[in-house]
Amino acid sequence: RALSILNDYKDYNTVVALTCLGYDRQAYSLLVQLPENANTHYLGAILCCRLKDIQAAVDHLLQACTLDSSKIDRAQRDPEITKLINNHNLQEHLDKIN
């Protein structure tokens, strides 16, 4: 029932709720319609990791960190994103941003 209510709202909070509920593809489809900012790019990185679109995940992460360098610290505490950083040697890129 909650999902039918969420479908009426096309905003960041709805994307977060869908992500938490595991509706990753639906969440990402909505996310790409929102204005871009560090938060949307960071969540895009998480969703793309889950959807196995690794290049898009990398692109979203680097853009999020470029827009807001505090996302670098956040990324290093997030298991999904830390795995992305380690598996794709992104720490050097993040160090340059910071």
PDB file as gemmi writes it, atoms N, CA and C in Angstrom:
CRYST1    1.000    1.000    1.000  90.00  90.00  90.00 P 1                      
ATOM      1  N   ARG A   1       0.820  -1.199   0.000  1.00  0.00           N  
ATOM      2  CA  ARG A   1       0.000   0.000   0.000  1.00  0.00           C  
ATOM      3  C   ARG A   1       0.865   1.265   0.000  1.00  0.00           C  
ATOM      4  N   ALA A   2       1.944   1.226   0.753  1.00  0.00           N  
ATOM      5  CA  ALA A   2       2.833   2.395   0.815  1.00  0.00           C  
ATOM      6  C   ALA A   2       3.419   2.705  -0.555  1.00  0.00           C  
ATOM      7  N   LEU A   3       3.722   1.666  -1.335  1.00  0.00           N  
ATOM      8  CA  LEU A   3       4.302   1.903  -2.663  1.00  0.00           C  
ATOM      9  C   LEU A   3       3.338   2.657  -3.572  1.00  0.00           C  
ATOM     10  N   SER A   4       2.068   2.373  -3.455  1.00  0.00           N  
ATOM     11  CA  SER A   4       1.113   3.101  -4.297  1.00  0.00           C  
ATOM     12  C   SER A   4       1.074   4.579  -3.911  1.00  0.00           C  
ATOM     13  N   ILE A   5       1.273   4.874  -2.652  1.00  0.00           N  
ATOM     14  CA  ILE A   5       1.329   6.269  -2.204  1.00  0.00           C  
ATOM     15  C   ILE A   5       2.614   6.922  -2.711  1.00  0.00           C  
ATOM     16  N   LEU A   6       3.730   6.201  -2.623  1.00  0.00           N  
ATOM     17  CA  LEU A   6       5.022   6.739  -3.070  1.00  0.00           C  
ATOM     18  C   LEU A   6       5.011   7.083  -4.550  1.00  0.00           C  
ATOM     19  N   ASN A   7       4.301   6.304  -5.330  1.00  0.00           N  
ATOM     20  CA  ASN A   7       4.286   6.541  -6.779  1.00  0.00           C  
ATOM     21  C   ASN A   7       3.749   7.918  -7.142  1.00  0.00           C  
ATOM     22  N   ASP A   8       2.998   8.536  -6.254  1.00  0.00           N  
ATOM     23  CA  ASP A   8       2.476   9.881  -6.515  1.00  0.00           C  
ATOM     24  C   ASP A   8       3.533  10.965  -6.311  1.00  0.00           C  
ATOM     25  N   TYR A   9       4.634  10.621  -5.653  1.00  0.00           N  
ATOM     26  CA  TYR A   9       5.675  11.597  -5.341  1.00  0.00           C  
ATOM     27  C   TYR A   9       6.926  11.274  -6.141  1.00  0.00           C  
ATOM     28  N   LYS A  10       7.357  12.216  -6.909  1.00  0.00           N  
ATOM     29  CA  LYS A  10       8.539  12.032  -7.751  1.00  0.00           C  
ATOM     30  C   LYS A  10       9.670  12.897  -7.202  1.00  0.00           C  
ATOM     31  N   ASP A  11      10.169  12.530  -6.013  1.00  0.00           N  
ATOM     32  CA  ASP A  11      11.205  13.345  -5.388  1.00  0.00           C  
ATOM     33  C   ASP A  11      12.300  12.462  -4.796  1.00  0.00           C  
ATOM     34  N   TYR A  12      13.309  13.115  -4.240  1.00  0.00           N  
ATOM     35  CA  TYR A  12      14.469  12.421  -3.686  1.00  0.00           C  
ATOM     36  C   TYR A  12      14.073  11.470  -2.562  1.00  0.00           C  
ATOM     37  N   ASN A  13      13.159  11.891  -1.697  1.00  0.00           N  
ATOM     38  CA  ASN A  13      12.742  11.036  -0.589  1.00  0.00           C  
ATOM     39  C   ASN A  13      12.092   9.752  -1.078  1.00  0.00           C  
ATOM     40  N   THR A  14      11.360   9.840  -2.163  1.00  0.00           N  
ATOM     41  CA  THR A  14      10.763   8.644  -2.748  1.00  0.00           C  
ATOM     42  C   THR A  14      11.850   7.709  -3.265  1.00  0.00           C  
ATOM     43  N   VAL A  15      12.865   8.271  -3.884  1.00  0.00           N  
ATOM     44  CA  VAL A  15      13.988   7.459  -4.369  1.00  0.00           C  
ATOM     45  C   VAL A  15      14.656   6.753  -3.195  1.00  0.00           C  
ATOM     46  N   VAL A  16      14.876   7.454  -2.110  1.00  0.00           N  
ATOM     47  CA  VAL A  16      15.497   6.850  -0.925  1.00  0.00           C  
ATOM     48  C   VAL A  16      14.627   5.710  -0.396  1.00  0.00           C  
ATOM     49  N   ALA A  17      13.333   5.951  -0.301  1.00  0.00           N  
ATOM     50  CA  ALA A  17      12.419   4.916   0.201  1.00  0.00           C  
ATOM     51  C   ALA A  17      12.432   3.694  -0.711  1.00  0.00           C  
ATOM     52  N   LEU A  18      12.367   3.911  -2.012  1.00  0.00           N  
ATOM     53  CA  LEU A  18      12.400   2.789  -2.952  1.00  0.00           C  
ATOM     54  C   LEU A  18      13.717   2.026  -2.838  1.00  0.00           C  
ATOM     55  N   THR A  19      14.800   2.751  -2.668  1.00  0.00           N  
ATOM     56  CA  THR A  19      16.112   2.120  -2.509  1.00  0.00           C  
ATOM     57  C   THR A  19      16.136   1.252  -1.251  1.00  0.00           C  
ATOM     58  N   CYS A  20      15.646   1.779  -0.167  1.00  0.00           N  
ATOM     59  CA  CYS A  20      15.615   1.031   1.100  1.00  0.00           C  
ATOM     60  C   CYS A  20      14.742  -0.212   1.012  1.00  0.00           C  
ATOM     61  N   LEU A  21      13.712  -0.143   0.190  1.00  0.00           N  
ATOM     62  CA  LEU A  21      12.812  -1.282   0.013  1.00  0.00           C  
ATOM     63  C   LEU A  21      13.334  -2.290  -1.008  1.00  0.00           C  
ATOM     64  N   GLY A  22      14.454  -1.954  -1.659  1.00  0.00           N  
ATOM     65  CA  GLY A  22      15.049  -2.872  -2.612  1.00  0.00           C  
ATOM     66  C   GLY A  22      14.541  -2.741  -4.035  1.00  0.00           C  
ATOM     67  N   TYR A  23      13.798  -1.692  -4.322  1.00  0.00           N  
ATOM     68  CA  TYR A  23      13.303  -1.446  -5.671  1.00  0.00           C  
ATOM     69  C   TYR A  23      14.320  -0.575  -6.420  1.00  0.00           C  
ATOM     70  N   ASP A  24      15.493  -1.148  -6.624  1.00  0.00           N  
ATOM     71  CA  ASP A  24      16.628  -0.386  -7.130  1.00  0.00           C  
ATOM     72  C   ASP A  24      16.413   0.142  -8.545  1.00  0.00           C  
ATOM     73  N   ARG A  25      15.890  -0.672  -9.436  1.00  0.00           N  
ATOM     74  CA  ARG A  25      15.688  -0.219 -10.821  1.00  0.00           C  
ATOM     75  C   ARG A  25      14.649   0.897 -10.868  1.00  0.00           C  
ATOM     76  N   GLN A  26      13.567   0.737 -10.132  1.00  0.00           N  
ATOM     77  CA  GLN A  26      12.534   1.779 -10.086  1.00  0.00           C  
ATOM     78  C   GLN A  26      13.096   3.060  -9.464  1.00  0.00           C  
ATOM     79  N   ALA A  27      13.889   2.898  -8.414  1.00  0.00           N  
ATOM     80  CA  ALA A  27      14.506   4.056  -7.755  1.00  0.00           C  
ATOM     81  C   ALA A  27      15.425   4.793  -8.719  1.00  0.00           C  
ATOM     82  N   TYR A  28      16.240   4.043  -9.461  1.00  0.00           N  
ATOM     83  CA  TYR A  28      17.173   4.690 -10.383  1.00  0.00           C  
ATOM     84  C   TYR A  28      16.433   5.385 -11.530  1.00  0.00           C  
ATOM     85  N   SER A  29      15.380   4.759 -12.007  1.00  0.00           N  
ATOM     86  CA  SER A  29      14.593   5.381 -13.087  1.00  0.00           C  
ATOM     87  C   SER A  29      14.035   6.729 -12.654  1.00  0.00           C  
ATOM     88  N   LEU A  30      13.633   6.816 -11.405  1.00  0.00           N  
ATOM     89  CA  LEU A  30      13.136   8.091 -10.881  1.00  0.00           C  
ATOM     90  C   LEU A  30      14.293   9.049 -10.602  1.00  0.00           C  
ATOM     91  N   LEU A  31      15.375   8.538 -10.062  1.00  0.00           N  
ATOM     92  CA  LEU A  31      16.517   9.373  -9.705  1.00  0.00           C  
ATOM     93  C   LEU A  31      17.049  10.160 -10.899  1.00  0.00           C  
ATOM     94  N   VAL A  32      17.132   9.539 -12.052  1.00  0.00           N  
ATOM     95  CA  VAL A  32      17.717  10.218 -13.214  1.00  0.00           C  
ATOM     96  C   VAL A  32      16.812  11.331 -13.745  1.00  0.00           C  
ATOM     97  N   GLN A  33      15.598  11.415 -13.237  1.00  0.00           N  
ATOM     98  CA  GLN A  33      14.692  12.495 -13.633  1.00  0.00           C  
ATOM     99  C   GLN A  33      14.817  13.718 -12.724  1.00  0.00           C  
ATOM    100  N   LEU A  34      15.518  13.562 -11.614  1.00  0.00           N  
ATOM    101  CA  LEU A  34      15.655  14.641 -10.631  1.00  0.00           C  
ATOM    102  C   LEU A  34      16.809  15.567 -10.998  1.00  0.00           C  
ATOM    103  N   PRO A  35      16.789  16.793 -10.488  1.00  0.00           N  
ATOM    104  CA  PRO A  35      17.939  17.691 -10.692  1.00  0.00           C  
ATOM    105  C   PRO A  35      19.206  17.063 -10.107  1.00  0.00           C  
ATOM    106  N   GLU A  36      20.290  17.220 -10.813  1.00  0.00           N  
ATOM    107  CA  GLU A  36      21.556  16.632 -10.374  1.00  0.00           C  
ATOM    108  C   GLU A  36      22.187  17.462  -9.270  1.00  0.00           C  
ATOM    109  N   ASN A  37      22.671  16.752  -8.245  1.00  0.00           N  
ATOM    110  CA  ASN A  37      23.464  17.357  -7.187  1.00  0.00           C  
ATOM    111  C   ASN A  37      24.305  16.251  -6.556  1.00  0.00           C  
ATOM    112  N   ALA A  38      25.088  16.591  -5.560  1.00  0.00           N  
ATOM    113  CA  ALA A  38      25.970  15.600  -4.943  1.00  0.00           C  
ATOM    114  C   ALA A  38      25.188  14.430  -4.352  1.00  0.00           C  
ATOM    115  N   ASN A  39      24.035  14.706  -3.749  1.00  0.00           N  
ATOM    116  CA  ASN A  39      23.245  13.633  -3.148  1.00  0.00           C  
ATOM    117  C   ASN A  39      22.667  12.688  -4.191  1.00  0.00           C  
ATOM    118  N   THR A  40      22.158  13.238  -5.285  1.00  0.00           N  
ATOM    119  CA  THR A  40      21.591  12.363  -6.309  1.00  0.00           C  
ATOM    120  C   THR A  40      22.684  11.530  -6.974  1.00  0.00           C  
ATOM    121  N   HIS A  41      23.851  12.125  -7.176  1.00  0.00           N  
ATOM    122  CA  HIS A  41      24.950  11.350  -7.764  1.00  0.00           C  
ATOM    123  C   HIS A  41      25.438  10.266  -6.810  1.00  0.00           C  
ATOM    124  N   TYR A  42      25.506  10.580  -5.532  1.00  0.00           N  
ATOM    125  CA  TYR A  42      25.962   9.572  -4.569  1.00  0.00           C  
ATOM    126  C   TYR A  42      24.985   8.395  -4.526  1.00  0.00           C  
ATOM    127  N   LEU A  43      23.704   8.702  -4.450  1.00  0.00           N  
ATOM    128  CA  LEU A  43      22.705   7.632  -4.443  1.00  0.00           C  
ATOM    129  C   LEU A  43      22.722   6.887  -5.776  1.00  0.00           C  
ATOM    130  N   GLY A  44      22.982   7.608  -6.855  1.00  0.00           N  
ATOM    131  CA  GLY A  44      23.132   6.960  -8.154  1.00  0.00           C  
ATOM    132  C   GLY A  44      24.273   5.956  -8.148  1.00  0.00           C  
ATOM    133  N   ALA A  45      25.365   6.287  -7.487  1.00  0.00           N  
ATOM    134  CA  ALA A  45      26.491   5.350  -7.385  1.00  0.00           C  
ATOM    135  C   ALA A  45      26.070   4.081  -6.661  1.00  0.00           C  
ATOM    136  N   ILE A  46      25.352   4.227  -5.573  1.00  0.00           N  
ATOM    137  CA  ILE A  46      24.881   3.057  -4.822  1.00  0.00           C  
ATOM    138  C   ILE A  46      23.952   2.207  -5.686  1.00  0.00           C  
ATOM    139  N   LEU A  47      22.995   2.855  -6.323  1.00  0.00           N  
ATOM    140  CA  LEU A  47      22.033   2.116  -7.135  1.00  0.00           C  
ATOM    141  C   LEU A  47      22.714   1.423  -8.317  1.00  0.00           C  
ATOM    142  N   CYS A  48      23.637   2.111  -8.966  1.00  0.00           N  
ATOM    143  CA  CYS A  48      24.327   1.491 -10.095  1.00  0.00           C  
ATOM    144  C   CYS A  48      25.196   0.316  -9.652  1.00  0.00           C  
ATOM    145  N   CYS A  49      25.779   0.396  -8.465  1.00  0.00           N  
ATOM    146  CA  CYS A  49      26.502  -0.765  -7.922  1.00  0.00           C  
ATOM    147  C   CYS A  49      25.552  -1.949  -7.804  1.00  0.00           C  
ATOM    148  N   ARG A  50      24.401  -1.711  -7.232  1.00  0.00           N  
ATOM    149  CA  ARG A  50      23.419  -2.782  -7.048  1.00  0.00           C  
ATOM    150  C   ARG A  50      22.905  -3.320  -8.377  1.00  0.00           C  
ATOM    151  N   LEU A  51      22.821  -2.441  -9.371  1.00  0.00           N  
ATOM    152  CA  LEU A  51      22.323  -2.845 -10.686  1.00  0.00           C  
ATOM    153  C   LEU A  51      23.437  -3.392 -11.586  1.00  0.00           C  
ATOM    154  N   LYS A  52      24.653  -3.457 -11.047  1.00  0.00           N  
ATOM    155  CA  LYS A  52      25.825  -3.989 -11.753  1.00  0.00           C  
ATOM    156  C   LYS A  52      26.238  -3.153 -12.965  1.00  0.00           C  
ATOM    157  N   ASP A  53      25.953  -1.865 -12.917  1.00  0.00           N  
ATOM    158  CA  ASP A  53      26.413  -0.938 -13.956  1.00  0.00           C  
ATOM    159  C   ASP A  53      27.599  -0.174 -13.365  1.00  0.00           C  
ATOM    160  N   ILE A  54      28.733  -0.827 -13.388  1.00  0.00           N  
ATOM    161  CA  ILE A  54      29.901  -0.343 -12.645  1.00  0.00           C  
ATOM    162  C   ILE A  54      30.428   0.973 -13.193  1.00  0.00           C  
ATOM    163  N   GLN A  55      30.479   1.132 -14.511  1.00  0.00           N  
ATOM    164  CA  GLN A  55      31.000   2.396 -15.050  1.00  0.00           C  
ATOM    165  C   GLN A  55      30.110   3.566 -14.631  1.00  0.00           C  
ATOM    166  N   ALA A  56      28.806   3.373 -14.667  1.00  0.00           N  
ATOM    167  CA  ALA A  56      27.899   4.441 -14.232  1.00  0.00           C  
ATOM    168  C   ALA A  56      28.079   4.705 -12.739  1.00  0.00           C  
ATOM    169  N   ALA A  57      28.311   3.659 -11.953  1.00  0.00           N  
ATOM    170  CA  ALA A  57      28.535   3.832 -10.515  1.00  0.00           C  
ATOM    171  C   ALA A  57      29.789   4.670 -10.272  1.00  0.00           C  
ATOM    172  N   VAL A  58      30.848   4.369 -10.986  1.00  0.00           N  
ATOM    173  CA  VAL A  58      32.099   5.134 -10.863  1.00  0.00           C  
ATOM    174  C   VAL A  58      31.862   6.586 -11.247  1.00  0.00           C  
ATOM    175  N   ASP A  59      31.193   6.792 -12.370  1.00  0.00           N  
ATOM    176  CA  ASP A  59      30.926   8.157 -12.838  1.00  0.00           C  
ATOM    177  C   ASP A  59      30.109   8.944 -11.816  1.00  0.00           C  
ATOM    178  N   HIS A  60      29.064   8.317 -11.279  1.00  0.00           N  
ATOM    179  CA  HIS A  60      28.232   8.986 -10.272  1.00  0.00           C  
ATOM    180  C   HIS A  60      29.047   9.318  -9.018  1.00  0.00           C  
ATOM    181  N   LEU A  61      29.853   8.367  -8.570  1.00  0.00           N  
ATOM    182  CA  LEU A  61      30.643   8.597  -7.358  1.00  0.00           C  
ATOM    183  C   LEU A  61      31.612   9.757  -7.545  1.00  0.00           C  
ATOM    184  N   LEU A  62      32.337   9.759  -8.639  1.00  0.00           N  
ATOM    185  CA  LEU A  62      33.313  10.829  -8.868  1.00  0.00           C  
ATOM    186  C   LEU A  62      32.620  12.186  -9.006  1.00  0.00           C  
ATOM    187  N   GLN A  63      31.467  12.204  -9.653  1.00  0.00           N  
ATOM    188  CA  GLN A  63      30.729  13.460  -9.778  1.00  0.00           C  
ATOM    189  C   GLN A  63      30.229  13.930  -8.410  1.00  0.00           C  
ATOM    190  N   ALA A  64      29.712  13.007  -7.607  1.00  0.00           N  
ATOM    191  CA  ALA A  64      29.235  13.372  -6.264  1.00  0.00           C  
ATOM    192  C   ALA A  64      30.363  13.973  -5.437  1.00  0.00           C  
ATOM    193  N   CYS A  65      31.526  13.345  -5.497  1.00  0.00           N  
ATOM    194  CA  CYS A  65      32.664  13.823  -4.703  1.00  0.00           C  
ATOM    195  C   CYS A  65      33.219  15.137  -5.238  1.00  0.00           C  
ATOM    196  N   THR A  66      33.138  15.336  -6.529  1.00  0.00           N  
ATOM    197  CA  THR A  66      33.570  16.607  -7.127  1.00  0.00           C  
ATOM    198  C   THR A  66      32.649  17.739  -6.677  1.00  0.00           C  
ATOM    199  N   LEU A  67      31.360  17.461  -6.649  1.00  0.00           N  
ATOM    200  CA  LEU A  67      30.388  18.485  -6.243  1.00  0.00           C  
ATOM    201  C   LEU A  67      30.425  18.770  -4.744  1.00  0.00           C  
ATOM    202  N   ASP A  68      30.767  17.745  -3.955  1.00  0.00           N  
ATOM    203  CA  ASP A  68      30.785  17.894  -2.492  1.00  0.00           C  
ATOM    204  C   ASP A  68      31.851  16.961  -1.930  1.00  0.00           C  
ATOM    205  N   SER A  69      33.010  17.518  -1.601  1.00  0.00           N  
ATOM    206  CA  SER A  69      34.136  16.681  -1.152  1.00  0.00           C  
ATOM    207  C   SER A  69      33.849  15.939   0.152  1.00  0.00           C  
ATOM    208  N   SER A  70      32.823  16.329   0.898  1.00  0.00           N  
ATOM    209  CA  SER A  70      32.482  15.576   2.113  1.00  0.00           C  
ATOM    210  C   SER A  70      31.952  14.180   1.770  1.00  0.00           C  
ATOM    211  N   LYS A  71      31.562  13.983   0.531  1.00  0.00           N  
ATOM    212  CA  LYS A  71      31.103  12.654   0.094  1.00  0.00           C  
ATOM    213  C   LYS A  71      32.256  11.656   0.085  1.00  0.00           C  
ATOM    214  N   ILE A  72      33.484  12.138   0.017  1.00  0.00           N  
ATOM    215  CA  ILE A  72      34.639  11.247   0.053  1.00  0.00           C  
ATOM    216  C   ILE A  72      34.697  10.535   1.395  1.00  0.00           C  
ATOM    217  N   ASP A  73      34.549  11.280   2.484  1.00  0.00           N  
ATOM    218  CA  ASP A  73      34.546  10.667   3.818  1.00  0.00           C  
ATOM    219  C   ASP A  73      33.373   9.710   3.969  1.00  0.00           C  
ATOM    220  N   ARG A  74      32.224  10.108   3.468  1.00  0.00           N  
ATOM    221  CA  ARG A  74      31.033   9.262   3.519  1.00  0.00           C  
ATOM    222  C   ARG A  74      31.265   7.967   2.762  1.00  0.00           C  
ATOM    223  N   ALA A  75      31.874   8.073   1.591  1.00  0.00           N  
ATOM    224  CA  ALA A  75      32.122   6.902   0.748  1.00  0.00           C  
ATOM    225  C   ALA A  75      33.016   5.887   1.453  1.00  0.00           C  
ATOM    226  N   GLN A  76      33.965   6.366   2.228  1.00  0.00           N  
ATOM    227  CA  GLN A  76      34.899   5.473   2.908  1.00  0.00           C  
ATOM    228  C   GLN A  76      34.276   4.761   4.099  1.00  0.00           C  
ATOM    229  N   ARG A  77      33.051   5.151   4.455  1.00  0.00           N  
ATOM    230  CA  ARG A  77      32.328   4.471   5.543  1.00  0.00           C  
ATOM    231  C   ARG A  77      31.140   3.650   5.032  1.00  0.00           C  
ATOM    232  N   ASP A  78      30.943   3.652   3.738  1.00  0.00           N  
ATOM    233  CA  ASP A  78      29.813   2.970   3.119  1.00  0.00           C  
ATOM    234  C   ASP A  78      30.308   1.677   2.475  1.00  0.00           C  
ATOM    235  N   PRO A  79      29.883   0.517   2.981  1.00  0.00           N  
ATOM    236  CA  PRO A  79      30.422  -0.761   2.469  1.00  0.00           C  
ATOM    237  C   PRO A  79      30.286  -0.946   0.956  1.00  0.00           C  
ATOM    238  N   GLU A  80      29.151  -0.592   0.390  1.00  0.00           N  
ATOM    239  CA  GLU A  80      28.968  -0.767  -1.054  1.00  0.00           C  
ATOM    240  C   GLU A  80      29.921   0.111  -1.847  1.00  0.00           C  
ATOM    241  N   ILE A  81      30.092   1.339  -1.399  1.00  0.00           N  
ATOM    242  CA  ILE A  81      30.945   2.281  -2.118  1.00  0.00           C  
ATOM    243  C   ILE A  81      32.417   1.997  -1.854  1.00  0.00           C  
ATOM    244  N   THR A  82      32.763   1.587  -0.645  1.00  0.00           N  
ATOM    245  CA  THR A  82      34.146   1.219  -0.350  1.00  0.00           C  
ATOM    246  C   THR A  82      34.594   0.076  -1.246  1.00  0.00           C  
ATOM    247  N   LYS A  83      33.722  -0.884  -1.444  1.00  0.00           N  
ATOM    248  CA  LYS A  83      34.040  -2.007  -2.345  1.00  0.00           C  
ATOM    249  C   LYS A  83      34.284  -1.494  -3.761  1.00  0.00           C  
ATOM    250  N   LEU A  84      33.459  -0.570  -4.225  1.00  0.00           N  
ATOM    251  CA  LEU A  84      33.638   0.025  -5.546  1.00  0.00           C  
ATOM    252  C   LEU A  84      34.991   0.739  -5.627  1.00  0.00           C  
ATOM    253  N   ILE A  85      35.313   1.520  -4.614  1.00  0.00           N  
ATOM    254  CA  ILE A  85      36.580   2.261  -4.575  1.00  0.00           C  
ATOM    255  C   ILE A  85      37.758   1.292  -4.648  1.00  0.00           C  
ATOM    256  N   ASN A  86      37.711   0.255  -3.828  1.00  0.00           N  
ATOM    257  CA  ASN A  86      38.825  -0.699  -3.770  1.00  0.00           C  
ATOM    258  C   ASN A  86      38.938  -1.536  -5.040  1.00  0.00           C  
ATOM    259  N   ASN A  87      37.817  -2.006  -5.550  1.00  0.00           N  
ATOM    260  CA  ASN A  87      37.841  -2.885  -6.727  1.00  0.00           C  
ATOM    261  C   ASN A  87      38.242  -2.163  -8.009  1.00  0.00           C  
ATOM    262  N   HIS A  88      38.091  -0.852  -8.021  1.00  0.00           N  
ATOM    263  CA  HIS A  88      38.361  -0.105  -9.245  1.00  0.00           C  
ATOM    264  C   HIS A  88      39.419   0.989  -9.049  1.00  0.00           C  
ATOM    265  N   ASN A  89      40.197   0.839  -7.984  1.00  0.00           N  
ATOM    266  CA  ASN A  89      41.339   1.722  -7.735  1.00  0.00           C  
ATOM    267  C   ASN A  89      40.977   3.200  -7.852  1.00  0.00           C  
ATOM    268  N   LEU A  90      39.931   3.597  -7.147  1.00  0.00           N  
ATOM    269  CA  LEU A  90      39.447   4.975  -7.234  1.00  0.00           C  
ATOM    270  C   LEU A  90      40.020   5.898  -6.164  1.00  0.00           C  
ATOM    271  N   GLN A  91      40.741   5.354  -5.198  1.00  0.00           N  
ATOM    272  CA  GLN A  91      41.229   6.183  -4.108  1.00  0.00           C  
ATOM    273  C   GLN A  91      42.120   7.318  -4.609  1.00  0.00           C  
ATOM    274  N   GLU A  92      42.940   7.049  -5.595  1.00  0.00           N  
ATOM    275  CA  GLU A  92      43.813   8.092  -6.137  1.00  0.00           C  
ATOM    276  C   GLU A  92      42.993   9.227  -6.743  1.00  0.00           C  
ATOM    277  N   HIS A  93      41.917   8.885  -7.438  1.00  0.00           N  
ATOM    278  CA  HIS A  93      41.026   9.903  -8.011  1.00  0.00           C  
ATOM    279  C   HIS A  93      40.369  10.735  -6.902  1.00  0.00           C  
ATOM    280  N   LEU A  94      39.966  10.049  -5.858  1.00  0.00           N  
ATOM    281  CA  LEU A  94      39.310  10.752  -4.745  1.00  0.00           C  
ATOM    282  C   LEU A  94      40.302  11.648  -4.012  1.00  0.00           C  
ATOM    283  N   ASP A  95      41.541  11.184  -3.873  1.00  0.00           N  
ATOM    284  CA  ASP A  95      42.564  12.002  -3.223  1.00  0.00           C  
ATOM    285  C   ASP A  95      42.831  13.293  -4.003  1.00  0.00           C  
ATOM    286  N   LYS A  96      42.762  13.224  -5.312  1.00  0.00           N  
ATOM    287  CA  LYS A  96      42.969  14.419  -6.146  1.00  0.00           C  
ATOM    288  C   LYS A  96      41.822  15.425  -5.965  1.00  0.00           C  
ATOM    289  N   ILE A  97      40.614  14.889  -5.798  1.00  0.00           N  
ATOM    290  CA  ILE A  97      39.446  15.765  -5.588  1.00  0.00           C  
ATOM    291  C   ILE A  97      39.552  16.464  -4.252  1.00  0.00           C  
ATOM    292  N   ASN A  98      39.956  15.721  -3.247  1.00  0.00           N  
ATOM    293  CA  ASN A  98      40.011  16.227  -1.879  1.00  0.00           C  
ATOM    294  C   ASN A  98      41.191  17.143  -1.721  1.00  0.00           C  
TER     295      ASN A  98                                                      
END                                                                             
